[in-house]
Amino acid sequence: MARERIDIRVEAEILDELEGIASMNNINNRSEAVREAIYNYIDDKKDMWNSDVVKVTIPKRLMEKAEMFIRNGDAKDLDQAIFIALNKWCDGLSEYYTDGREKLEKVVAENIVNDMALADSANKGKKVARR
């Protein structure tokens, strides 16, 4: 494959880092190091270019569950573990909206009635005390 020449400019710190990595990996010169970096970048990112990729911040609690799935052998890597954790979370939401929400609304309604009864009793008690 024919090679094309490109000129790039980078900060001195980046160049120093590139040269350090190149020497540790027995890469002979800057051009070879830059080519290797470009090849690695393309190889790393090419699957994402033709798919929907979303960057997210994983809440600590969900991350802990994902790590637990890996430790327990339920998942082989972080992607799979997060997928499992998200599925379980969605199942929990589904259960809440089909069953739990009705129960919660019933408890809230009962609490409101009880609070109103307590407030009514307190008001009656104040009236009796004033007499």
N, C-alpha and C positions, 0 to 999 in steps of 0.2 A: 504494500500500500504506500502510495506516495505521501510524503509529509509536507505540510504547509508550514510556513514560518509565521509566528505571531510574536508581537512584542507585548509584554505585560509589565506593569509597574506595581510593586508591593512595598509595604513599609519594611524598614530594615529589620525590625523584630521578627516579622514573618519570614523574611529571607534567612535570618539566622536559624530560626526553628526548622525551616526546610533543609538547610545544609546539615544541621545536627541529625535530623532523621535520616537524611541521605547517607551520612557517614556510618550511622549505626546499621544501616541495611545494605552496606557495600554498593551504594549507587555512586557512580563515578563522577557525575557532573550535574549542574543545575538543570540543564535541559532534560536529562533523563529523570531527575527527581520530579520536575513539573509534569512530564508525561505520565509518570507513575501515579502522581496525585490526581491528575485528570482522569486516567483510566479507572482508578479506584472510586472516584466520585461518581462517575457515570455508572459503573457497575453497582454501586450502592444505591443509587437513586432511580435507575431505569425502570424498576418495577412500579414505582410510585407515579411515574409520569403518565401512565396509561390507566390509572385507577383513581378513585376518590380517596384522598388522604386528608385526614383531619388531625390537627394537632390539638391536644387537650392537656389540661392539668388534671392528674388523677388525685382525687381526695385521699388523704392518708388512710382512712378506714378501708376504702376500696383496695388500695395498694396492699394493705396488710392482708386482706382476704386473698388477693391474687398471689402473694408470696406464700400463703398457707397452701393454696392449691398446688403450687410447684413443689413445696416441701413434702406434701402428702402424695405426690405422684399423680395427681388428677390432671395436671397440665405439664407439658414438656418445656414450655418457655413462657416468657412474660406476655406475649401477645395472646396466646391461648388462655393463660390464666386470667387476663383482664376480660377476655371474651366470656369466659365462664362466670366471672364475678358480675359482669354487667347483665348476663342472662338471668342470674339468680336475683339480682336487684330488680330487674324488670318483672320477673315472676312475682316478687314481693309487692311491687306496685299494683300489678294486675289483681292480686289477691285482695289488696287493700281496697281497690276501687270496686271490686265485685262483692266482697263480703265485709271487710273491715270497716269500710266507710259507713255502712248502715249501722253497724254496732257502735261505732264512735258517735254518730249523730244521735243515736238513742241515748247513750251515756250523757252526752252534752245536754240533750233535752231534759233528761232526768235531773241533772245538776242544776239546770236553770230553774226547774220547778221547785227543787229543794231550796235553792238560794232565795227564791221568792217567798217560800213558806217561812224560812228563817227570818227574812227581813220583815214579813208580816207579823210574826211572833214577837220580834223585837219591838216593833212599833206598838203592838198591843200592850206589851210589858211596860213601855214608857208611859202609855196613857193610864194604865192602872197605877203606876208609881206616882203620877201627878195628882191623882185624886186624893 
